[in-house]
Amino acid sequence: MTQYTVYLAPAGYEQDLIDELGPRVIDVRGRLVRASGGPRHAAWAQNIWLDPVEMRIGSIGDAATRLKGIQRNWFLHAVDHHRRAALIAGKLPHVSARPHVFGTPAPTAPLGSWTLWEHDLVIASARCSSPFPDGEVHFVENRIDPPTRAYLKLWETFTRLGVQPAPGELCLDMGSCPGGWTWVLAGLGAHVFSVDKADIAPHIAAMPNVNFCTGSAFGLDPQHAGAVDWFFSDVICYPDRLLATVQRWLERGQCRNFVCTLKFQATTDHATAAAFAAIPGSQLFHLAHNKHELTWVLLRDKA
């Protein structure tokens, strides 16, 4: 029985995952990081292999037979011996990679992950933290209405959590321009108070349930805002400034649910990320559509 967990880092952010896991790291192969002990949450892990097992194999056919003996659906994350790994994958049932339609539930069928760690050693996990291959959800995109692709971060967050604003709920979208997140929220039927110093896209400002206000994302006093259902922020700022704003709203108790992007500059502010994660009930994770940033969520309304 293995005494480690396998973590998959987002492409380009392997060192952030290694730093987060710290002395537990055993070794690293590409984006895969093996760390001692059972699975733990890691914000910089795009997928976590929860039950890894090692299998010494005698042939390509032997590897495929043994994987199929565990379960049907597998996704290969190749780190070495690419030709041999591809031949094994070719003998396994095909896993559909069709783009996901936003608004439909995430897949529920088990999807295992595996790799050929050595020429004759397979590491495989029938259970993973994400139901999507390598933790990457690809959507059927709207290439006409949203002004940027930032809207995909909200789509992924709601798909991942299975929770989203209900029609009629009041959402604050702080630092909203050019308006991609406001477009998503208004499209769900929520009422959106959208705030930014820059101008929002005119066709989004014209949506009937959008109220746009020119101003600072940090200037709105929660004491004067009144009760709101959701607080959203994808604003470009230092994470510690966002933390101070969120803490002010939490102290006032004027909002039930939060979704915020922590945007890092040249270096990752692990201390502030840890402070966000320490807020009771929080979730902190890296989305497939995040760059050098993390998404922080606090939900008081459950699905």
Secondary structure, DSSP 8 states (H G I E B T S, - for coil): ---EEEEE--TT-HHHHHHHHGGGEEEEETTEEEEESS----TT-SEEESSEEEEE-SSHHHHHHHHHHH-S-EEE---S-HHHHHHHHHTS-------B-TTS----S--EEEEEEETTEEEEES-BS-SSGGG---B---SSS-SSTTHHHHHHHHHHHT----TT-EEEEET-TT-HHHHHHHHTT-EEEEEESS---HHHHTSTTEEEEES-TTT--HHHH--EEEEEE---S-HHHHHHHHHHHHHHT-EEEEEEEEE--SS--HHHHHHHHTSTTEEEE--TT-SSEEEEEEESS--
